[in-house]
């Protein structure tokens, strides 16, 4: 039976020596989280109910009445 601790240490050392997409994936992950938060804020902002705070002159009544 092979020594799994030594094999794991060898694989970890080999993986650490390789330069990969780690930084790029971190940036993509961070940008997607920030983008998702901004999208949620933008969408939820449209569903906010302002009772009497808007100043566009609309009183909720029909203009023809």
Secondary structure, DSSP 8 states (H G I E B T S, - for coil): ---HHHHHHHHHHHHHHS--SHHHHHHHHHHHHHHHHHHHHHHHHHT---SS---SS--SS-TT-
